[in-house]
């Protein structure tokens, strides 16, 4: 498996805070069967993309993890006006290993309609855009048609692996599973930040997809498509995204998941059937 969204490089954003945590996260991912991690430090106002520091620490991690897991470099690219101008002026700089595939993230609360112009500008500069964790944005939860429009414009979709089995709450879970059922997901990735509160668990999601959608789909989302992104290869043929071109509205019902206890092999034994304040913390720290 290949994890294309992982905050492994220490001390550059809100991911790993030191070298030991970086190494622990990488080894845990490798133990689950991940053969390559794309390191994706943020590029945002809060966490500027410090290229020299990032490349120095990436080289250190590659040396220490030789024979354990392969490392690529990407970016968790925030779609601010300044970032878009910078990326358009420096084509492919922020993409995965400089080969064209770029992970993009949006403001959490409001996504202005002008965002489609920014998407077009980056595509015109040569980027293939991957929208990260759409199931988690409140703005897209309210207006899922916005995501469909981006897909019709050529964007690819990366869903957080653990959202499928409830780690980010019933709304994110409902959206993630609806996207899965419609073939609207192109990548599953961990968005790992820490071994405890955001661990690098991709195998759980792989197994979940095998049960729900079959082995071929799991391999496509965790192996085949990520391999194409890492190599900068021609995009593989995909199954038809049901309802996308016919503009069939997404059917999202978080109540189906709010009252449903997840299987232990999806949550490592955490009791997600609880109600009340404790439930949030159980879900957050369930490994």
C-alpha positions as CSV (number, residue, x, y, z in Angstrom):
1,X,0.0,0.0,0.0
2,X,1.0,3.6,-0.5
3,X,-0.1,6.4,1.8
4,X,-0.2,9.7,-0.1
5,X,-1.1,12.0,2.8
6,X,1.0,11.7,5.9
7,X,2.5,14.4,8.1
8,X,5.7,12.5,8.8
9,X,8.4,15.2,8.7
10,X,8.9,16.4,12.2
11,X,8.8,20.0,13.4
12,X,7.4,21.6,10.3
13,X,3.7,21.6,10.9
14,X,1.1,20.1,13.3
15,X,2.3,16.6,12.5
16,X,5.2,14.7,14.1
17,X,6.9,16.9,16.7
18,X,10.3,15.2,16.9
19,X,12.4,12.6,15.2
20,X,11.4,9.7,17.4
21,X,7.7,10.3,16.6
22,X,8.5,10.4,12.9
23,X,10.3,7.1,13.1
24,X,7.5,5.5,15.2
25,X,4.8,6.6,12.7
26,X,6.8,5.3,9.7
27,X,7.5,2.0,11.3
28,X,3.9,1.5,12.4
29,X,2.8,2.2,8.8
30,X,5.3,-0.2,7.4
31,X,4.2,-2.9,9.9
32,X,0.7,-2.6,8.4
33,X,2.0,-3.2,4.9
34,X,2.7,0.4,3.6
35,X,5.7,0.4,1.3
36,X,5.8,4.1,0.5
37,X,4.7,7.2,2.4
38,X,4.3,10.6,0.7
39,X,5.3,13.1,3.3
40,X,2.9,16.1,3.0
41,X,3.9,19.1,5.2
42,X,1.4,21.9,5.2
43,X,1.8,24.9,3.1
44,X,-0.4,27.5,4.8
45,X,-0.3,30.8,6.6
46,X,-0.1,29.0,9.9
47,X,2.6,26.5,8.7
48,X,4.7,28.0,5.9
49,X,6.4,25.6,3.5
50,X,10.0,25.8,4.6
51,X,11.6,24.0,1.7
52,X,15.2,23.8,3.0
53,X,14.2,22.4,6.4
54,X,11.8,20.0,4.8
55,X,14.3,18.6,2.4
56,X,17.0,18.3,5.1
57,X,14.7,16.3,7.4
58,X,13.4,14.2,4.6
59,X,16.9,13.2,3.7
60,X,17.5,12.3,7.4
61,X,14.4,10.2,7.5
62,X,15.2,8.4,4.2
63,X,18.6,7.5,5.7
64,X,17.2,6.2,8.9
65,X,14.3,4.4,7.3
66,X,16.3,2.7,4.5
67,X,14.9,-0.8,4.1
68,X,11.9,0.0,6.2
69,X,9.7,2.2,3.9
70,X,10.2,4.4,0.9
71,X,9.5,8.1,1.2
72,X,8.3,10.6,-1.3
73,X,7.7,14.4,-0.9
74,X,4.4,16.1,-1.5
75,X,2.5,18.9,0.2
76,X,-0.8,19.6,2.0
77,X,-1.4,22.7,-0.1
78,X,-3.8,25.3,1.3
79,X,-5.9,27.0,-1.3
80,X,-5.1,30.6,-0.4
81,X,-4.7,33.3,-3.0
82,X,-1.1,33.8,-2.2
83,X,-0.4,30.0,-2.4
84,X,-2.2,29.6,-5.7
85,X,-0.2,32.5,-7.3
86,X,3.1,31.1,-5.9
87,X,2.3,27.5,-7.2
88,X,1.2,28.8,-10.6
89,X,4.4,30.7,-10.9
90,X,6.5,27.7,-10.0
91,X,4.9,24.8,-11.8
92,X,4.9,21.4,-10.1
93,X,7.0,22.7,-7.1
94,X,4.5,21.5,-4.5
95,X,3.4,18.3,-6.3
96,X,4.3,14.8,-5.3
97,X,8.0,14.3,-6.2
98,X,7.6,17.2,-8.6
99,X,5.6,15.0,-11.0
100,X,2.3,16.9,-11.2
101,X,-0.1,15.4,-8.6
102,X,-0.9,18.0,-6.0
103,X,-2.9,17.6,-2.7
104,X,-5.1,20.6,-2.1
105,X,-7.0,21.6,1.1
106,X,-9.6,24.2,1.6
107,X,-10.8,26.5,4.4
108,X,-12.8,24.6,7.0
109,X,-15.8,26.8,7.3
110,X,-16.5,28.7,4.1
111,X,-15.3,27.9,0.5
112,X,-16.0,30.9,-1.8
113,X,-17.4,30.2,-5.3
114,X,-14.2,31.8,-6.8
115,X,-12.4,28.6,-5.8
116,X,-13.2,27.1,-9.1
117,X,-11.1,29.8,-10.8
118,X,-8.2,28.9,-8.5
119,X,-8.6,25.3,-9.4
120,X,-8.5,26.1,-13.1
121,X,-5.4,28.3,-12.7
122,X,-3.5,25.4,-11.1
123,X,-4.7,22.9,-13.6
124,X,-3.5,25.3,-16.4
125,X,-0.1,25.3,-14.7
126,X,0.1,21.6,-15.2
127,X,-1.1,20.2,-11.8
128,X,-3.4,17.3,-11.4
129,X,-5.4,18.2,-8.3
130,X,-6.3,15.9,-5.5
131,X,-8.9,17.2,-3.1
132,X,-8.1,16.1,0.4
133,X,-10.6,14.8,3.0
134,X,-13.8,16.4,1.4
135,X,-15.9,14.4,3.9
136,X,-14.6,16.6,6.8
137,X,-15.2,20.1,5.5
138,X,-18.3,21.7,7.0
139,X,-18.8,23.7,3.8
140,X,-18.9,20.6,1.7
141,X,-21.1,18.8,4.2
142,X,-23.6,21.6,3.6
143,X,-23.1,21.8,-0.2
144,X,-21.8,18.5,-1.5
145,X,-22.7,19.6,-5.1
146,X,-19.6,21.7,-4.9
147,X,-17.5,18.6,-4.7
148,X,-19.3,17.1,-7.7
149,X,-18.6,20.2,-9.8
150,X,-14.8,20.0,-8.9
151,X,-14.8,16.4,-10.0
152,X,-16.5,17.3,-13.3
153,X,-13.7,19.8,-13.8
154,X,-11.1,17.0,-13.4
155,X,-10.2,17.0,-9.7
156,X,-9.5,13.7,-8.0
157,X,-10.7,12.8,-4.5
158,X,-8.8,11.6,-1.4
159,X,-10.8,10.4,1.6
160,X,-9.3,10.0,5.1
161,X,-9.1,6.2,5.7
162,X,-10.5,6.3,9.2
163,X,-13.5,8.4,8.2
164,X,-14.9,5.3,6.6
165,X,-15.3,3.6,10.0
166,X,-16.4,6.6,12.1
167,X,-13.3,8.3,13.5
168,X,-14.4,11.7,12.4
169,X,-18.0,11.4,13.4
170,X,-21.2,10.2,11.7
171,X,-21.5,13.0,9.1
172,X,-18.0,12.4,7.8
173,X,-18.6,8.7,7.9
174,X,-21.9,9.0,6.0
175,X,-20.3,11.1,3.3
176,X,-17.2,8.9,3.0
177,X,-19.3,5.8,2.5
178,X,-21.6,7.5,0.0
179,X,-18.6,8.5,-2.0
180,X,-17.2,5.0,-1.8
181,X,-20.5,3.4,-3.0
182,X,-20.6,5.8,-5.9
183,X,-17.0,5.3,-7.0
184,X,-16.2,8.9,-6.3
185,X,-13.1,8.1,-4.2
186,X,-9.7,7.9,-6.0
187,X,-7.4,7.6,-3.0
188,X,-7.6,6.5,0.7
189,X,-4.9,8.0,2.9
190,X,-4.3,8.3,6.6
191,X,-3.6,12.0,7.0
192,X,-1.5,10.8,9.9
193,X,-0.2,13.4,12.4
194,X,0.7,11.4,15.5
195,X,0.9,7.7,16.6
196,X,-1.8,8.3,19.3
197,X,-4.4,10.8,18.2
198,X,-4.1,10.5,14.4
199,X,-2.3,7.2,13.7
200,X,-1.1,5.9,10.4
201,X,-3.7,3.1,10.0
202,X,-4.3,2.4,6.3
203,X,-4.8,-1.4,6.6
204,X,-8.1,-1.0,8.6
205,X,-9.6,1.0,5.8
206,X,-8.3,-1.4,3.2
207,X,-10.0,-4.3,4.9
208,X,-13.2,-2.2,5.4
209,X,-13.3,-1.5,1.6
210,X,-12.7,-5.2,0.8
211,X,-15.7,-6.1,2.9
212,X,-17.9,-3.3,1.5
213,X,-16.8,-2.9,-2.1
214,X,-14.4,-5.8,-2.9
215,X,-10.7,-6.4,-3.3
216,X,-10.3,-4.7,-6.6
217,X,-11.6,-1.4,-5.2
218,X,-9.4,-1.6,-2.2
219,X,-6.3,-2.2,-4.4
220,X,-7.3,0.7,-6.7
221,X,-7.7,3.2,-3.8
222,X,-4.6,2.1,-1.8
223,X,-2.2,0.8,-4.4
224,X,-2.9,1.4,-8.1
225,X,-4.0,5.0,-8.0
226,X,-1.4,6.1,-5.4
227,X,1.3,4.4,-7.5
228,X,0.2,6.5,-10.6
229,X,0.4,9.7,-8.5
230,X,3.8,8.9,-7.1
231,X,5.2,8.1,-10.6
232,X,3.4,11.0,-12.3
233,X,2.0,8.5,-14.6
234,X,-1.0,8.6,-16.9
235,X,-4.2,8.3,-14.9
236,X,-5.5,4.7,-14.8
237,X,-8.9,3.8,-16.1
238,X,-11.5,4.1,-13.4
239,X,-15.0,2.7,-12.8
240,X,-17.9,5.0,-13.8
241,X,-18.6,7.5,-11.0
242,X,-22.3,6.8,-10.5
243,X,-24.5,9.9,-10.6
244,X,-21.7,12.4,-11.3
245,X,-22.6,13.3,-14.8
246,X,-26.3,12.8,-14.3
247,X,-26.1,15.2,-11.3
248,X,-27.8,12.8,-9.0
249,X,-27.7,14.4,-5.5
250,X,-25.7,12.7,-2.8
251,X,-27.8,10.9,-0.2
252,X,-26.2,11.4,3.1
253,X,-27.8,10.2,6.3
254,X,-25.5,10.4,9.4
255,X,-28.2,8.9,11.6
256,X,-27.5,5.5,10.0
257,X,-24.0,5.7,11.5
258,X,-24.7,7.7,14.7
259,X,-26.6,4.8,16.2
260,X,-24.5,2.0,14.7
261,X,-21.7,0.4,16.6
262,X,-18.7,-0.3,14.4
263,X,-17.1,-3.8,14.2
264,X,-14.2,-4.2,16.6
265,X,-11.8,-4.9,13.8
266,X,-12.6,-1.5,12.4
267,X,-12.1,0.4,15.7
268,X,-9.6,-1.7,17.6
269,X,-12.2,-2.4,20.2
270,X,-13.3,1.1,21.0
271,X,-17.0,1.3,22.0
272,X,-18.5,3.7,19.5
273,X,-22.0,3.0,20.7
274,X,-21.6,5.3,23.7
275,X,-23.4,8.6,23.9
276,X,-22.5,11.7,25.7
277,X,-19.2,13.6,26.0
278,X,-17.1,10.5,26.5
279,X,-18.0,9.2,23.1
280,X,-16.1,12.0,21.3
281,X,-12.8,11.2,23.3
282,X,-13.2,7.4,22.7
283,X,-13.5,8.0,19.0
284,X,-10.7,10.4,18.9
285,X,-8.2,8.2,20.7
286,X,-9.4,4.9,19.3
287,X,-6.5,3.4,17.5
